[in-house]
Amino acid sequence: MISLSVFRRLLDLYGANLARWPESTRRSARRLRAESTEAERRWRDAQHFDRCLHYFDPQFGPSALARVRAGVLQATRDPAPRPFMWRMLFQPLMAEAALFTTVAVVGLTIGLFVTGNPFGGAGDADVIQLISSIE
């Protein structure tokens, strides 16, 4: 017996016509439909959707259809644009570069703070007081 989620997936793939379903799933689908009200409801929804698709008759003029066909043909003939070479080379390295830059700035800041920066930073007593307050 198939589960309801598998049944829904098969309905999405093949529709409500069991002749389109894989042979190995048809009997289980019939049994589940007979036993489950949810499966029966989904089956009826799929039948309704199939009928809507069958009777769908778009009212487009020949020029609109010609434009769609031309667009599809053009898309199949022209390859997708290739990414720029710099993106291919450097984009994988961006995360590592950002991490390195962050570590370098933090290290430089700590180094200048601890050793006393030339701009009149903290003295040794201030560093000892700061470290003791952290612990």
N, CA, C and O atoms as a GROMACS GRO file, in nm:
protein
  540
    1MET      N    1   0.085  -0.118   0.000
    1MET     CA    2   0.000   0.000   0.000
    1MET      C    3   0.089   0.124   0.000
    1MET      O    4   0.190   0.129   0.071
    2ILE      N    5   0.053   0.221  -0.079
    2ILE     CA    6   0.130   0.345  -0.084
    2ILE      C    7   0.075   0.444   0.017
    2ILE      O    8  -0.041   0.435   0.058
    3SER      N    9   0.158   0.537   0.057
    3SER     CA   10   0.115   0.637   0.154
    3SER      C   11   0.042   0.750   0.082
    3SER      O   12   0.046   0.761  -0.041
    4LEU      N   13  -0.024   0.833   0.160
    4LEU     CA   14  -0.098   0.944   0.102
    4LEU      C   15  -0.005   1.043   0.035
    4LEU      O   16  -0.040   1.101  -0.068
    5SER      N   17   0.114   1.065   0.092
    5SER     CA   18   0.208   1.160   0.030
    5SER      C   19   0.258   1.107  -0.105
    5SER      O   20   0.275   1.185  -0.199
    6VAL      N   21   0.282   0.976  -0.114
    6VAL     CA   22   0.322   0.918  -0.243
    6VAL      C   23   0.207   0.928  -0.341
    6VAL      O   24   0.228   0.957  -0.459
    7PHE      N   25   0.085   0.903  -0.294
    7PHE     CA   26  -0.035   0.914  -0.378
    7PHE      C   27  -0.048   1.055  -0.434
    7PHE      O   28  -0.074   1.073  -0.553
    8ARG      N   29  -0.030   1.156  -0.348
    8ARG     CA   30  -0.038   1.295  -0.395
    8ARG      C   31   0.070   1.325  -0.498
    8ARG      O   32   0.044   1.391  -0.598
    9ARG      N   33   0.189   1.276  -0.474
    9ARG     CA   34   0.299   1.298  -0.568
    9ARG      C   35   0.268   1.235  -0.704
    9ARG      O   36   0.292   1.296  -0.808
   10LEU      N   37   0.215   1.113  -0.703
   10LEU     CA   38   0.179   1.046  -0.829
   10LEU      C   39   0.067   1.120  -0.900
   10LEU      O   40   0.067   1.130  -1.023
   11LEU      N   41  -0.030   1.173  -0.823
   11LEU     CA   42  -0.136   1.254  -0.885
   11LEU      C   43  -0.077   1.378  -0.952
   11LEU      O   44  -0.118   1.416  -1.061
   12ASP      N   45   0.019   1.441  -0.884
   12ASP     CA   46   0.083   1.559  -0.943
   12ASP      C   47   0.160   1.525  -1.069
   12ASP      O   48   0.161   1.604  -1.164
   13LEU      N   49   0.223   1.409  -1.072
   13LEU     CA   50   0.305   1.372  -1.187
   13LEU      C   51   0.223   1.320  -1.304
   13LEU      O   52   0.248   1.358  -1.418
   14TYR      N   53   0.124   1.234  -1.276
   14TYR     CA   54   0.056   1.162  -1.383
   14TYR      C   55  -0.090   1.202  -1.401
   14TYR      O   56  -0.152   1.162  -1.500
   15GLY      N   57  -0.148   1.278  -1.309
   15GLY     CA   58  -0.288   1.315  -1.320
   15GLY      C   59  -0.379   1.204  -1.270
   15GLY      O   60  -0.333   1.107  -1.210
   16ALA      N   61  -0.509   1.221  -1.295
   16ALA     CA   62  -0.608   1.128  -1.241
   16ALA      C   63  -0.630   1.006  -1.329
   16ALA      O   64  -0.702   0.914  -1.289
   17ASN      N   65  -0.572   1.001  -1.446
   17ASN     CA   66  -0.589   0.886  -1.535
   17ASN      C   67  -0.490   0.777  -1.495
   17ASN      O   68  -0.369   0.793  -1.512
   18LEU      N   69  -0.542   0.667  -1.441
   18LEU     CA   70  -0.455   0.559  -1.393
   18LEU      C   71  -0.375   0.493  -1.504
   18LEU      O   72  -0.271   0.433  -1.477
   19ALA      N   73  -0.420   0.503  -1.627
   19ALA     CA   74  -0.346   0.443  -1.739
   19ALA      C   75  -0.208   0.507  -1.756
   19ALA      O   76  -0.117   0.446  -1.810
   20ARG      N   77  -0.194   0.631  -1.708
   20ARG     CA   78  -0.063   0.700  -1.718
   20ARG      C   79   0.029   0.665  -1.602
   20ARG      O   80   0.149   0.693  -1.608
   21TRP      N   81  -0.025   0.606  -1.498
   21TRP     CA   82   0.054   0.575  -1.379
   21TRP      C   83   0.139   0.451  -1.404
   21TRP      O   84   0.105   0.369  -1.489
   22PRO      N   85   0.250   0.437  -1.331
   22PRO     CA   86   0.329   0.314  -1.339
   22PRO      C   87   0.244   0.194  -1.298
   22PRO      O   88   0.163   0.202  -1.206
   23GLU      N   89   0.263   0.085  -1.367
   23GLU     CA   90   0.183  -0.037  -1.343
   23GLU      C   91   0.190  -0.082  -1.198
   23GLU      O   92   0.091  -0.130  -1.143
   24SER      N   93   0.306  -0.068  -1.136
   24SER     CA   94   0.325  -0.120  -0.999
   24SER      C   95   0.248  -0.040  -0.894
   24SER      O   96   0.232  -0.088  -0.781
   25THR      N   97   0.200   0.079  -0.927
   25THR     CA   98   0.132   0.163  -0.827
   25THR      C   99  -0.020   0.167  -0.845
   25THR      O  100  -0.089   0.217  -0.757
   26ARG      N  101  -0.071   0.117  -0.953
   26ARG     CA  102  -0.214   0.132  -0.983
   26ARG      C  103  -0.303   0.062  -0.881
   26ARG      O  104  -0.400   0.120  -0.832
   27ARG      N  105  -0.272  -0.061  -0.848
   27ARG     CA  106  -0.356  -0.137  -0.755
   27ARG      C  107  -0.355  -0.071  -0.617
   27ARG      O  108  -0.460  -0.057  -0.554
   28SER      N  109  -0.238  -0.031  -0.570
   28SER     CA  110  -0.229   0.035  -0.440
   28SER      C  111  -0.304   0.168  -0.440
   28SER      O  112  -0.366   0.205  -0.340
   29ALA      N  113  -0.299   0.238  -0.551
   29ALA     CA  114  -0.371   0.366  -0.560
   29ALA      C  115  -0.522   0.344  -0.553
   29ALA      O  116  -0.592   0.418  -0.485
   30ARG      N  117  -0.571   0.243  -0.622
   30ARG     CA  118  -0.714   0.212  -0.616
   30ARG      C  119  -0.757   0.177  -0.474
   30ARG      O  120  -0.861   0.222  -0.426
   31ARG      N  121  -0.675   0.097  -0.406
   31ARG     CA  122  -0.706   0.055  -0.270
   31ARG      C  123  -0.706   0.175  -0.175
   31ARG      O  124  -0.796   0.189  -0.093
   32LEU      N  125  -0.605   0.261  -0.187
   32LEU     CA  126  -0.597   0.378  -0.100
   32LEU      C  127  -0.715   0.471  -0.126
   32LEU      O  128  -0.771   0.528  -0.032
   33ARG      N  129  -0.752   0.488  -0.251
   33ARG     CA  130  -0.866   0.574  -0.285
   33ARG      C  131  -0.996   0.521  -0.225
   33ARG      O  132  -1.081   0.598  -0.182
   34ALA      N  133  -1.010   0.390  -0.221
   34ALA     CA  134  -1.131   0.329  -0.164
   34ALA      C  135  -1.134   0.341  -0.011
   34ALA      O  136  -1.241   0.348   0.048
   35GLU      N  137  -1.017   0.342   0.051
   35GLU     CA  138  -1.011   0.342   0.197
   35GLU      C  139  -0.999   0.480   0.260
   35GLU      O  140  -1.036   0.498   0.376
   36SER      N  141  -0.949   0.576   0.187
   36SER     CA  142  -0.921   0.708   0.245
   36SER      C  143  -1.007   0.815   0.180
   36SER      O  144  -1.010   0.830   0.057
   37THR      N  145  -1.079   0.890   0.263
   37THR     CA  146  -1.160   1.001   0.210
   37THR      C  147  -1.070   1.113   0.158
   37THR      O  148  -1.105   1.182   0.061
   38GLU      N  149  -0.956   1.132   0.222
   38GLU     CA  150  -0.862   1.235   0.176
   38GLU      C  151  -0.807   1.200   0.038
   38GLU      O  152  -0.796   1.287  -0.048
   39ALA      N  153  -0.774   1.074   0.017
   39ALA     CA  154  -0.724   1.032  -0.115
   39ALA      C  155  -0.833   1.047  -0.220
   39ALA      O  156  -0.806   1.090  -0.332
   40GLU      N  157  -0.955   1.014  -0.185
   40GLU     CA  158  -1.067   1.030  -0.279
   40GLU      C  159  -1.089   1.176  -0.314
   40GLU      O  160  -1.115   1.210  -0.430
   41ARG      N  161  -1.080   1.264  -0.214
   41ARG     CA  162  -1.096   1.407  -0.240
   41ARG      C  163  -0.985   1.458  -0.332
   41ARG      O  164  -1.010   1.534  -0.425
   42ARG      N  165  -0.864   1.416  -0.305
   42ARG     CA  166  -0.753   1.459  -0.391
   42ARG      C  167  -0.769   1.404  -0.532
   42ARG      O  168  -0.735   1.470  -0.630
   43TRP      N  169  -0.820   1.283  -0.542
   43TRP     CA  170  -0.844   1.221  -0.673
   43TRP      C  171  -0.946   1.304  -0.753
   43TRP      O  172  -0.926   1.331  -0.871
   44ARG      N  173  -1.057   1.343  -0.685
   44ARG     CA  174  -1.158   1.424  -0.754
   44ARG      C  175  -1.102   1.560  -0.795
   44ARG      O  176  -1.132   1.610  -0.903
   45ASP      N  177  -1.019   1.621  -0.709
   45ASP     CA  178  -0.955   1.748  -0.745
   45ASP      C  179  -0.866   1.732  -0.868
   45ASP      O  180  -0.864   1.818  -0.956
   46ALA      N  181  -0.792   1.623  -0.873
   46ALA     CA  182  -0.704   1.598  -0.988
   46ALA      C  183  -0.786   1.573  -1.115
   46ALA      O  184  -0.747   1.616  -1.223
   47GLN      N  185  -0.901   1.505  -1.102
   47GLN     CA  186  -0.987   1.484  -1.218
   47GLN      C  187  -1.040   1.618  -1.270
   47GLN      O  188  -1.044   1.642  -1.390
   48HIS      N  189  -1.081   1.704  -1.178
   48HIS     CA  190  -1.130   1.836  -1.217
   48HIS      C  191  -1.021   1.915  -1.289
   48HIS      O  192  -1.046   1.978  -1.392
   49PHE      N  193  -0.900   1.911  -1.234
   49PHE     CA  194  -0.788   1.981  -1.295
   49PHE      C  195  -0.757   1.925  -1.434
   49PHE      O  196  -0.730   2.001  -1.528
   50ASP      N  197  -0.761   1.794  -1.447
   50ASP     CA  198  -0.738   1.732  -1.579
   50ASP      C  199  -0.842   1.777  -1.680
   50ASP      O  200  -0.809   1.806  -1.795
   51ARG      N  201  -0.969   1.784  -1.637
   51ARG     CA  202  -1.075   1.831  -1.728
   51ARG      C  203  -1.051   1.976  -1.769
   51ARG      O  204  -1.070   2.013  -1.885
   52CYS      N  205  -1.011   2.058  -1.673
   52CYS     CA  206  -0.983   2.199  -1.704
   52CYS      C  207  -0.870   2.210  -1.808
   52CYS      O  208  -0.879   2.290  -1.901
   53LEU      N  209  -0.767   2.131  -1.790
   53LEU     CA  210  -0.657   2.134  -1.887
   53LEU      C  211  -0.701   2.082  -2.023
   53LEU      O  212  -0.659   2.133  -2.127
   54HIS      N  213  -0.786   1.979  -2.022
   54HIS     CA  214  -0.830   1.920  -2.148
   54HIS      C  215  -0.914   2.019  -2.230
   54HIS      O  216  -0.901   2.027  -2.352
   55TYR      N  217  -0.999   2.094  -2.163
   55TYR     CA  218  -1.089   2.186  -2.233
   55TYR      C  219  -1.034   2.328  -2.244
   55TYR      O  220  -1.103   2.416  -2.295
   56PHE      N  221  -0.915   2.349  -2.199
   56PHE     CA  222  -0.855   2.482  -2.208
   56PHE      C  223  -0.828   2.514  -2.354
   56PHE      O  224  -0.761   2.439  -2.425
   57ASP      N  225  -0.880   2.627  -2.396
   57ASP     CA  226  -0.863   2.669  -2.536
   57ASP      C  227  -0.821   2.815  -2.535
   57ASP      O  228  -0.906   2.904  -2.533
   58PRO      N  229  -0.692   2.840  -2.538
   58PRO     CA  230  -0.648   2.980  -2.532
   58PRO      C  231  -0.693   3.056  -2.657
   58PRO      O  232  -0.692   3.002  -2.768
   59GLN      N  233  -0.731   3.178  -2.638
   59GLN     CA  234  -0.778   3.261  -2.748
   59GLN      C  235  -0.672   3.364  -2.785
   59GLN      O  236  -0.688   3.484  -2.765
   60PHE      N  237  -0.563   3.314  -2.839
   60PHE     CA  238  -0.455   3.401  -2.881
   60PHE      C  239  -0.455   3.407  -3.033
   60PHE      O  240  -0.486   3.309  -3.101
   61GLY      N  241  -0.419   3.522  -3.084
   61GLY     CA  242  -0.411   3.537  -3.228
   61GLY      C  243  -0.287   3.470  -3.283
   61GLY      O  244  -0.196   3.436  -3.208
   62PRO      N  245  -0.283   3.451  -3.414
   62PRO     CA  246  -0.167   3.387  -3.476
   62PRO      C  247  -0.037   3.465  -3.454
   62PRO      O  248   0.070   3.405  -3.444
   63SER      N  249  -0.046   3.596  -3.447
   63SER     CA  250   0.077   3.674  -3.428
   63SER      C  251   0.134   3.652  -3.288
   63SER      O  252   0.256   3.645  -3.271
   64ALA      N  253   0.048   3.640  -3.187
   64ALA     CA  254   0.096   3.615  -3.051
   64ALA      C  255   0.161   3.477  -3.042
   64ALA      O  256   0.266   3.462  -2.980
   65LEU      N  257   0.098   3.377  -3.103
   65LEU     CA  258   0.157   3.244  -3.103
   65LEU      C  259   0.289   3.241  -3.178
   65LEU      O  260   0.382   3.171  -3.138
   66ALA      N  261   0.298   3.316  -3.287
   66ALA     CA  262   0.423   3.322  -3.363
   66ALA      C  263   0.533   3.386  -3.280
   66ALA      O  264   0.649   3.344  -3.286
   67ARG      N  265   0.499   3.489  -3.200
   67ARG     CA  266   0.599   3.552  -3.114
   67ARG      C  267   0.648   3.455  -3.006
   67ARG      O  268   0.767   3.451  -2.975
   68VAL      N  269   0.557   3.377  -2.951
   68VAL     CA  270   0.596   3.280  -2.849
   68VAL      C  271   0.686   3.174  -2.910
   68VAL      O  272   0.789   3.138  -2.852
   69ARG      N  273   0.648   3.123  -3.026
   69ARG     CA  274   0.731   3.021  -3.093
   69ARG      C  275   0.870   3.076  -3.126
   69ARG      O  276   0.970   3.009  -3.106
   70ALA      N  277   0.874   3.199  -3.176
   70ALA     CA  278   1.002   3.260  -3.210
   70ALA      C  279   1.088   3.278  -3.085
   70ALA      O  280   1.209   3.257  -3.088
   71GLY      N  281   1.025   3.318  -2.974
   71GLY     CA  282   1.100   3.334  -2.850
   71GLY      C  283   1.156   3.202  -2.799
   71GLY      O  284   1.269   3.196  -2.750
   72VAL      N  285   1.077   3.095  -2.809
   72VAL     CA  286   1.124   2.964  -2.765
   72VAL      C  287   1.239   2.917  -2.854
   72VAL      O  288   1.339   2.866  -2.805
   73LEU      N  289   1.224   2.933  -2.985
   73LEU     CA  290   1.331   2.893  -3.076
   73LEU      C  291   1.459   2.973  -3.051
   73LEU      O  292   1.569   2.919  -3.052
   74GLN      N  293   1.443   3.102  -3.028
   74GLN     CA  294   1.558   3.187  -3.001
   74GLN      C  295   1.629   3.143  -2.873
   74GLN      O  296   1.752   3.140  -2.867
   75ALA      N  297   1.551   3.111  -2.771
   75ALA     CA  298   1.610   3.068  -2.643
   75ALA      C  299   1.682   2.935  -2.657
   75ALA      O  300   1.781   2.912  -2.588
   76THR      N  301   1.633   2.846  -2.744
   76THR     CA  302   1.701   2.718  -2.760
   76THR      C  303   1.826   2.730  -2.846
   76THR      O  304   1.920   2.651  -2.832
   77ARG      N  305   1.829   2.827  -2.935
   77ARG     CA  306   1.947   2.845  -3.022
   77ARG      C  307   2.061   2.916  -2.952
   77ARG      O  308   2.177   2.878  -2.967
   78ASP      N  309   2.029   3.021  -2.877
   78ASP     CA  310   2.132   3.102  -2.812
   78ASP      C  311   2.170   3.040  -2.678
   78ASP      O  312   2.082   3.013  -2.596
   79PRO      N  313   2.296   3.017  -2.656
   79PRO     CA  314   2.337   2.963  -2.526
   79PRO      C  315   2.319   3.068  -2.417
   79PRO      O  316   2.315   3.188  -2.446
   80ALA      N  317   2.308   3.025  -2.297
   80ALA     CA  318   2.296   3.117  -2.183
   80ALA      C  319   2.425   3.197  -2.172
   80ALA      O  320   2.532   3.144  -2.200
   81PRO      N  321   2.415   3.322  -2.130
   81PRO     CA  322   2.537   3.403  -2.117
   81PRO      C  323   2.628   3.344  -2.010
   81PRO      O  324   2.583   3.298  -1.904
   82ARG      N  325   2.756   3.346  -2.040
   82ARG     CA  326   2.855   3.293  -1.946
   82ARG      C  327   2.889   3.400  -1.844
   82ARG      O  328   2.890   3.519  -1.878
   83PRO      N  329   2.916   3.361  -1.722
   83PRO     CA  330   2.954   3.461  -1.621
   83PRO      C  331   3.090   3.520  -1.653
   83PRO      O  332   3.173   3.458  -1.720
   84PHE      N  333   3.110   3.642  -1.604
   84PHE     CA  334   3.238   3.707  -1.627
   84PHE      C  335   3.350   3.626  -1.563
   84PHE      O  336   3.330   3.559  -1.462
   85MET      N  337   3.467   3.634  -1.623
   85MET     CA  338   3.581   3.556  -1.576
   85MET      C  339   3.619   3.593  -1.433
   85MET      O  340   3.656   3.506  -1.354
   86TRP      N  341   3.611   3.723  -1.398
   86TRP     CA  342   3.649   3.762  -1.263
   86TRP      C  343   3.556   3.702  -1.160
   86TRP      O  344   3.599   3.670  -1.049
   87ARG      N  345   3.427   3.686  -1.194
   87ARG     CA  346   3.335   3.622  -1.100
   87ARG      C  347   3.373   3.476  -1.080
   87ARG      O  348   3.370   3.425  -0.967
   88MET      N  349   3.408   3.410  -1.187
   88MET     CA  350   3.444   3.269  -1.176
   88MET      C  351   3.571   3.251  -1.093
   88MET      O  352   3.584   3.153  -1.021
   89LEU      N  353   3.664   3.346  -1.104
   89LEU     CA  354   3.791   3.333  -1.035
   89LEU      C  355   3.785   3.380  -0.890
   89LEU      O  356   3.843   3.317  -0.801
   90PHE      N  357   3.716   3.492  -0.866
   90PHE     CA  358   3.726   3.555  -0.735
   90PHE      C  359   3.606   3.536  -0.644
   90PHE      O  360   3.619   3.552  -0.523
   91GLN      N  361   3.490   3.503  -0.697
   91GLN     CA  362   3.373   3.489  -0.612
   91GLN      C  363   3.390   3.378  -0.507
   91GLN      O  364   3.348   3.398  -0.393
   92PRO      N  365   3.450   3.265  -0.540
   92PRO     CA  366   3.470   3.164  -0.435
   92PRO      C  367   3.562   3.210  -0.323
   92PRO      O  368   3.558   3.155  -0.213
   93LEU      N  369   3.646   3.311  -0.349
   93LEU     CA  370   3.742   3.357  -0.250
   93LEU      C  371   3.689   3.472  -0.164
   93LEU      O  372   3.757   3.514  -0.071
   94MET      N  373   3.570   3.523  -0.193
   94MET     CA  374   3.520   3.641  -0.123
   94MET      C  375   3.499   3.615   0.026
   94MET      O  376   3.532   3.700   0.109
   95ALA      N  377   3.445   3.500   0.062
   95ALA     CA  378   3.421   3.471   0.203
   95ALA      C  379   3.554   3.462   0.279
   95ALA      O  380   3.566   3.513   0.391
   96GLU      N  381   3.652   3.398   0.218
   96GLU     CA  382   3.782   3.386   0.283
   96GLU      C  383   3.848   3.523   0.296
   96GLU      O  384   3.912   3.552   0.398
   97ALA      N  385   3.834   3.609   0.195
   97ALA     CA  386   3.894   3.742   0.200
   97ALA      C  387   3.828   3.826   0.308
   97ALA      O  388   3.896   3.899   0.380
   98ALA      N  389   3.697   3.815   0.321
   98ALA     CA  390   3.627   3.891   0.425
   98ALA      C  391   3.670   3.844   0.564
   98ALA      O  392   3.690   3.926   0.654
   99LEU      N  393   3.684   3.714   0.582
   99LEU     CA  394   3.728   3.660   0.710
   99LEU      C  395   3.870   3.707   0.743
   99LEU      O  396   3.897   3.749   0.855
  100PHE      N  397   3.958   3.699   0.645
  100PHE     CA  398   4.097   3.743   0.666
  100PHE      C  399   4.102   3.891   0.703
  100PHE      O  400   4.176   3.929   0.793
  101THR      N  401   4.023   3.974   0.633
  101THR     CA  402   4.023   4.117   0.661
  101THR      C  403   3.972   4.145   0.801
  101THR      O  404   4.028   4.228   0.872
  102THR      N  405   3.867   4.075   0.842
  102THR     CA  406   3.813   4.094   0.977
  102THR      C  407   3.915   4.056   1.083
  102THR      O  408   3.935   4.130   1.179
  103VAL      N  409   3.979   3.942   1.065
  103VAL     CA  410   4.080   3.898   1.162
  103VAL      C  411   4.197   3.996   1.165
  103VAL      O  412   4.249   4.025   1.272
  104ALA      N  413   4.238   4.045   1.050
  104ALA     CA  414   4.351   4.139   1.046
  104ALA      C  415   4.317   4.269   1.118
  104ALA      O  416   4.400   4.322   1.192
  105VAL      N  417   4.196   4.321   1.097
  105VAL     CA  418   4.158   4.447   1.162
  105VAL      C  419   4.148   4.428   1.313
  105VAL      O  420   4.194   4.513   1.389
  106VAL      N  421   4.086   4.318   1.355
  106VAL     CA  422   4.075   4.292   1.499
  106VAL      C  423   4.214   4.273   1.560
  106VAL      O  424   4.242   4.327   1.667
  107GLY      N  425   4.299   4.198   1.494
  107GLY     CA  426   4.435   4.178   1.545
  107GLY      C  427   4.513   4.308   1.553
  107GLY      O  428   4.584   4.332   1.651
  108LEU      N  429   4.501   4.391   1.452
  108LEU     CA  430   4.570   4.520   1.453
  108LEU      C  431   4.517   4.608   1.565
  108LEU      O  432   4.595   4.674   1.634
  109THR      N  433   4.387   4.609   1.584
  109THR     CA  434   4.328   4.690   1.690
  109THR      C  435   4.374   4.643   1.827
  109THR      O  436   4.412   4.724   1.911
  110ILE      N  437   4.372   4.513   1.850
  110ILE     CA  438   4.418   4.460   1.978
  110ILE      C  439   4.566   4.488   1.996
  110ILE      O  440   4.609   4.526   2.105
  111GLY      N  441   4.645   4.469   1.892
  111GLY     CA  442   4.789   4.494   1.903
  111GLY      C  443   4.820   4.638   1.936
  111GLY      O  444   4.906   4.664   2.020
  112LEU      N  445   4.752   4.731   1.874
  112LEU     CA  446   4.776   4.872   1.904
  112LEU      C  447   4.728   4.906   2.044
  112LEU      O  448   4.791   4.987   2.112
  113PHE      N  449   4.618   4.848   2.087
  113PHE     CA  450   4.564   4.877   2.220
  113PHE      C  451   4.654   4.822   2.329
  113PHE      O  452   4.680   4.891   2.428
  114VAL      N  453   4.702   4.700   2.312
  114VAL     CA  454   4.782   4.636   2.416
  114VAL      C  455   4.921   4.699   2.425
  114VAL      O  456   4.971   4.723   2.535
  115THR      N  457   4.982   4.725   2.312
  115THR     CA  458   5.120   4.778   2.315
  115THR      C  459   5.124   4.927   2.332
  115THR      O  460   5.233   4.984   2.344
  116GLY      N  461   5.011   4.993   2.335
  116GLY     CA  462   5.009   5.138   2.348
  116GLY      C  463   5.025   5.199   2.210
  116GLY      O  464   5.135   5.201   2.155
  117ASN      N  465   4.919   5.248   2.157
  117ASN     CA  466   4.928   5.299   2.019
  117ASN      C  467   4.992   5.436   2.016
  117ASN      O  468   4.996   5.506   2.117
  118PRO      N  469   5.042   5.476   1.901
  118PRO     CA  470   5.112   5.604   1.892
  118PRO      C  471   5.019   5.724   1.903
  118PRO      O  472   5.066   5.838   1.906
  119PHE      N  473   4.890   5.701   1.908
  119PHE     CA  474   4.795   5.811   1.914
  119PHE      C  475   4.750   5.841   2.057
  119PHE      O  476   4.652   5.911   2.078
  120GLY      N  477   4.822   5.786   2.153
  120GLY     CA  478   4.790   5.812   2.293
  120GLY      C  479   4.688   5.716   2.348
  120GLY      O  480   4.591   5.756   2.411
  121GLY      N  481   4.710   5.589   2.326
  121GLY     CA  482   4.616   5.487   2.370
  121GLY      C  483   4.633   5.453   2.516
  121GLY      O  484   4.691   5.531   2.593
  122ALA      N  485   4.583   5.340   2.554
  122ALA     CA  486   4.582   5.297   2.693
  122ALA      C  487   4.723   5.261   2.739
  122ALA      O  488   4.805   5.213   2.661
  123GLY      N  489   4.748   5.286   2.866
  123GLY     CA  490   4.876   5.248   2.924
  123GLY      C  491   4.868   5.106   2.980
  123GLY      O  492   4.765   5.040   2.970
  124ASP      N  493   4.981   5.060   3.038
  124ASP     CA  494   4.986   4.924   3.092
  124ASP      C  495   4.885   4.903   3.204
  124ASP      O  496   4.822   4.797   3.213
  125ALA      N  497   4.869   5.002   3.289
  125ALA     CA  498   4.776   4.990   3.402
  125ALA      C  499   4.633   4.975   3.350
  125ALA      O  500   4.554   4.899   3.406
  126ASP      N  501   4.600   5.049   3.245
  126ASP     CA  502   4.464   5.038   3.189
  126ASP      C  503   4.440   4.901   3.128
  126ASP      O  504   4.331   4.847   3.141
  127VAL      N  505   4.540   4.845   3.061
  127VAL     CA  506   4.527   4.712   3.000
  127VAL      C  507   4.509   4.607   3.109
  127VAL      O  508   4.425   4.518   3.095
  128ILE      N  509   4.587   4.617   3.218
  128ILE     CA  510   4.575   4.520   3.327
  128ILE      C  511   4.438   4.529   3.391
  128ILE      O  512   4.376   4.428   3.423
  129GLN      N  513   4.390   4.652   3.411
  129GLN     CA  514   4.257   4.671   3.469
  129GLN      C  515   4.148   4.613   3.377
  129GLN      O  516   4.053   4.550   3.425
  130LEU      N  517   4.161   4.633   3.246
  130LEU     CA  518   4.063   4.583   3.151
  130LEU      C  519   4.062   4.430   3.152
  130LEU      O  520   3.955   4.369   3.153
  131ILE      N  521   4.181   4.366   3.152
  131ILE     CA  522   4.190   4.222   3.150
  131ILE      C  523   4.134   4.163   3.280
  131ILE      O  524   4.066   4.060   3.277
  132SER      N  525   4.161   4.226   3.393
  132SER     CA  526   4.110   4.175   3.521
  132SER      C  527   3.959   4.190   3.530
  132SER      O  528   3.893   4.110   3.596
  133SER      N  529   3.902   4.290   3.464
  133SER     CA  530   3.756   4.307   3.468
  133SER      C  531   3.685   4.206   3.381
  133SER      O  532   3.568   4.176   3.404
  134ILE      N  533   3.753   4.152   3.280
  134ILE     CA  534   3.693   4.052   3.193
  134ILE      C  535   3.680   3.920   3.265
  134ILE      O  536   3.579   3.851   3.249
  135GLU      N  537   3.779   3.884   3.346
  135GLU     CA  538   3.777   3.756   3.417
  135GLU      C  539   3.678   3.766   3.526
  135GLU      O  540   3.658   3.670   3.600
   0.00000   0.00000   0.00000
